[in-house]
């Protein structure tokens, strides 16, 4: 079963009036969707949609539906077996989120705890003291900063639902003295247009010289959208987002000044 067929079934599940047909179709996906040969992005998309629908209609399932658990075990084993193939940061964070979704579907505390620990390790190894992500620094690209922050936001959002609600991911200091809060604040002067960033100019990777965005100014709207998406992460991000819209309405372009100085 390929990705398009799988999402046709997801669509059918949403449209069906029969709760038992929904159950039948969710099990059908477990029987026929195979992760082998699919990209991590495809497998993550399927798991994300499956989790959403399963949690919505789980009342019709037994406490432990063997066909579902067998499928989840297959997905977990496949992803762990090819973990070393996830070279770029986006794929690795999608891999971690996929494992987390499996842990949430199975209610497996060990998987969830493991993902939490690996997220902490990721932040320790990839957030520099300034808040700039190592990945973004090496590529000299704020777009990479946006992608990593967005992927971490969704990972952390789900971790907070399953046992880590009180863990302060945003303000936790990494081994370098950085933090996620610093990573968000790193973007502030660029959003505020006090600084201008031209993408990829000092990248250490030769392939970036041929990137479509090479030498182009970073799109400020990416940062504004990120703050809007991530406002539920912490009251400080929510405050920053609300401050932007308040000052935009009042025609004040200097909307981040007080926050970035703190």
C-alpha positions as CSV (number, residue, x, y, z in Angstrom):
1,X,0.0,0.0,0.0
2,X,1.5,3.3,-1.1
3,X,1.1,6.7,0.6
4,X,-1.7,7.9,-1.6
5,X,-3.8,4.8,-1.0
6,X,-3.2,5.1,2.7
7,X,-4.4,8.6,2.8
8,X,-7.4,7.7,0.7
9,X,-8.3,5.3,3.5
10,X,-7.7,8.0,6.1
11,X,-10.1,10.2,4.2
12,X,-12.7,7.4,4.1
13,X,-12.3,6.9,7.9
14,X,-13.1,10.5,8.5
15,X,-16.2,10.5,6.2
16,X,-17.7,7.2,7.3
17,X,-20.7,7.3,9.6
18,X,-20.0,3.8,11.0
19,X,-17.7,3.6,14.0
20,X,-17.1,-0.1,13.2
21,X,-16.1,0.7,9.6
22,X,-13.6,3.2,11.0
23,X,-12.2,0.4,13.1
24,X,-12.0,-2.0,10.2
25,X,-10.2,0.6,8.0
26,X,-7.7,1.5,10.8
27,X,-6.8,-2.2,11.1
28,X,-6.6,-2.5,7.3
29,X,-3.9,0.1,7.3
30,X,-1.9,-2.0,9.8
31,X,-2.2,-5.0,7.6
32,X,-1.2,-3.4,4.3
33,X,1.0,-0.4,5.0
34,X,4.6,-1.4,5.1
35,X,7.3,1.1,6.1
36,X,10.1,-0.5,4.1
37,X,11.1,1.5,1.0
38,X,9.3,4.6,2.3
39,X,11.0,7.8,3.4
40,X,11.0,8.8,7.0
41,X,8.8,11.8,6.0
42,X,6.2,9.4,4.5
43,X,6.3,7.0,7.5
44,X,6.0,10.0,9.9
45,X,3.0,11.4,8.0
46,X,1.2,8.1,8.2
47,X,2.0,7.7,11.9
48,X,0.9,11.2,12.7
49,X,-2.5,10.8,10.9
50,X,-2.9,7.3,12.4
51,X,-2.3,8.6,15.9
52,X,-4.9,11.4,15.4
53,X,-7.6,9.1,14.1
54,X,-6.9,6.2,16.5
55,X,-7.1,8.5,19.5
56,X,-10.4,9.9,18.3
57,X,-12.0,6.5,17.7
58,X,-10.1,4.2,20.2
59,X,-13.3,3.5,22.2
60,X,-14.1,0.7,19.7
61,X,-10.8,-1.0,20.2
62,X,-9.8,-3.6,22.7
63,X,-7.3,-2.4,25.3
64,X,-4.5,-4.2,23.3
65,X,-5.4,-4.8,19.7
66,X,-2.8,-7.3,18.5
67,X,-2.8,-6.3,14.8
68,X,-2.1,-2.7,15.7
69,X,0.7,-3.6,18.2
70,X,2.3,-5.9,15.6
71,X,2.3,-3.1,13.1
72,X,3.7,-0.6,15.5
73,X,6.5,-3.1,16.4
74,X,7.3,-3.5,12.7
75,X,7.5,0.3,12.3
76,X,9.7,0.7,15.4
77,X,12.1,-2.1,14.4
78,X,12.4,-0.8,10.8
79,X,13.1,2.8,11.9
80,X,15.7,1.7,14.5
81,X,17.4,-0.6,12.0
82,X,18.0,2.3,9.6
83,X,18.6,5.1,12.1
84,X,22.1,5.7,10.8
85,X,20.5,6.7,7.4
86,X,18.9,9.8,8.9
87,X,21.9,12.0,8.3
88,X,20.2,15.4,8.1
89,X,18.6,17.1,11.1
90,X,15.1,17.2,9.7
91,X,15.1,13.4,9.1
92,X,16.5,12.7,12.6
93,X,13.9,14.8,14.3
94,X,11.1,13.2,12.3
95,X,12.6,9.9,13.3
96,X,12.4,10.8,17.0
97,X,8.9,12.1,16.6
98,X,7.9,8.9,14.9
99,X,9.3,6.9,17.8
100,X,7.4,9.1,20.2
101,X,4.1,8.6,18.2
102,X,4.7,4.8,18.5
103,X,5.3,5.1,22.2
104,X,2.2,7.2,22.6
105,X,0.0,4.7,20.6
106,X,1.4,1.8,22.7
107,X,1.4,3.8,26.0
108,X,5.0,2.7,26.4
109,X,6.7,4.8,29.0
110,X,10.2,3.5,28.1
111,X,10.0,4.7,24.5
112,X,8.7,8.1,25.6
113,X,11.4,8.4,28.2
114,X,14.0,7.4,25.7
115,X,12.8,10.1,23.2
116,X,12.9,12.7,26.0
117,X,16.5,11.8,26.7
118,X,17.5,12.0,23.1
119,X,15.8,15.3,22.6
120,X,17.9,16.7,25.5
121,X,21.0,15.2,23.9
122,X,20.1,16.7,20.6
123,X,19.8,20.2,22.1
124,X,23.0,19.8,24.0
125,X,24.9,18.8,20.9
126,X,23.3,21.3,18.5
127,X,22.4,24.5,20.2
128,X,25.4,26.8,20.4
129,X,25.9,29.3,23.3
130,X,24.4,32.1,21.2
131,X,21.3,30.1,20.5
132,X,22.3,29.6,16.9
133,X,21.8,25.9,15.9
134,X,24.9,24.1,14.8
135,X,23.1,23.0,11.7
136,X,22.1,26.5,10.7
137,X,25.6,27.8,11.5
138,X,27.3,25.3,9.3
139,X,25.0,26.0,6.4
140,X,24.9,29.7,7.3
141,X,21.2,29.6,6.8
142,X,18.4,30.9,9.1
143,X,16.0,28.6,7.2
144,X,17.7,25.7,9.0
145,X,17.2,27.4,12.3
146,X,13.4,27.7,11.5
147,X,13.1,24.0,10.5
148,X,14.9,22.7,13.6
149,X,12.9,24.9,16.0
150,X,9.6,23.9,14.3
151,X,10.4,20.2,14.4
152,X,11.5,20.4,18.1
153,X,8.3,22.3,18.9
154,X,6.1,19.5,17.7
155,X,8.3,16.9,19.4
156,X,8.2,18.8,22.7
157,X,4.5,19.5,22.4
158,X,3.8,15.8,22.4
159,X,6.3,15.0,25.1
160,X,4.5,17.5,27.4
161,X,1.3,15.5,26.8
162,X,2.9,12.3,28.0
163,X,4.7,12.8,31.2
164,X,6.9,15.9,30.7
165,X,4.3,18.7,31.1
166,X,6.4,20.4,33.8
167,X,9.8,20.0,32.1
168,X,11.0,23.4,31.0
169,X,12.4,22.6,27.6
170,X,12.5,26.3,26.6
171,X,14.7,27.6,29.3
172,X,16.9,24.6,30.1
173,X,20.5,25.4,29.7
174,X,22.5,23.2,27.3
175,X,26.1,22.1,28.0
176,X,27.3,25.0,25.9
177,X,25.2,27.6,27.8
178,X,22.6,27.9,25.0
179,X,18.8,27.2,25.3
180,X,15.8,27.0,23.1
181,X,14.7,30.4,24.3
182,X,18.1,31.8,23.1
183,X,17.4,30.0,19.8
184,X,14.1,31.9,19.4
185,X,15.6,35.2,20.5
186,X,18.5,34.7,18.0
187,X,15.9,35.4,15.3
188,X,14.6,38.6,16.9
189,X,17.0,41.2,15.4
190,X,16.4,39.6,11.9
191,X,12.6,39.7,12.3
192,X,12.9,43.2,13.6
193,X,15.1,44.1,10.5
194,X,17.9,45.4,12.7
195,X,20.0,42.8,11.0
196,X,19.9,41.4,7.5
197,X,20.8,37.8,6.6
198,X,21.8,36.5,3.2
199,X,21.4,32.8,3.1
200,X,24.3,30.2,2.6
201,X,27.1,32.8,1.9
202,X,29.5,31.2,4.3
203,X,28.3,27.6,4.3
204,X,30.9,24.9,4.8
205,X,29.1,22.7,2.3
206,X,29.9,23.0,-1.4
207,X,26.4,21.9,-2.5
208,X,24.9,25.0,-0.8
209,X,26.7,27.2,-3.4
210,X,24.1,25.9,-5.9
211,X,21.1,26.3,-3.6
212,X,18.1,28.2,-5.1
213,X,18.2,30.6,-2.0
214,X,22.0,31.2,-2.2
215,X,22.7,34.8,-1.5
216,X,19.1,35.8,-1.1
217,X,17.9,37.7,1.9
218,X,16.2,35.6,4.6
219,X,12.4,35.8,4.4
220,X,11.3,37.5,7.7
221,X,7.8,36.0,7.4
222,X,9.3,32.6,8.2
223,X,10.3,33.8,11.6
224,X,7.0,35.6,12.3
225,X,5.1,32.4,11.3
226,X,7.3,30.3,13.6
227,X,6.6,32.5,16.6
228,X,2.9,32.3,15.8
229,X,3.0,28.5,15.5
230,X,5.0,28.0,18.6
231,X,3.2,30.4,20.9
232,X,1.8,27.5,23.0
233,X,5.3,26.3,23.9
234,X,5.8,28.8,26.7
235,X,4.2,32.0,27.9
236,X,7.3,33.9,26.8
237,X,6.9,32.8,23.2
238,X,3.1,33.6,23.4
239,X,3.9,37.0,24.9
240,X,6.4,37.7,22.1
241,X,3.9,36.6,19.4
242,X,1.1,38.7,21.0
243,X,3.4,41.7,21.2
244,X,4.2,41.4,17.5
245,X,0.5,41.6,16.5
246,X,-0.3,44.3,19.0
247,X,2.6,46.5,17.7
248,X,1.8,45.7,14.1
249,X,-1.7,47.0,14.6
250,X,-0.3,50.2,16.1
251,X,2.2,50.6,13.3
252,X,5.2,50.1,15.6
253,X,8.0,48.3,13.8
254,X,10.2,48.1,16.9
255,X,8.1,45.5,18.6
256,X,10.8,43.2,19.9
257,X,13.1,45.7,21.5
258,X,12.3,45.2,25.2
259,X,12.2,41.4,24.9
260,X,15.5,40.9,23.0
261,X,17.4,42.9,25.7
262,X,16.3,40.6,28.5
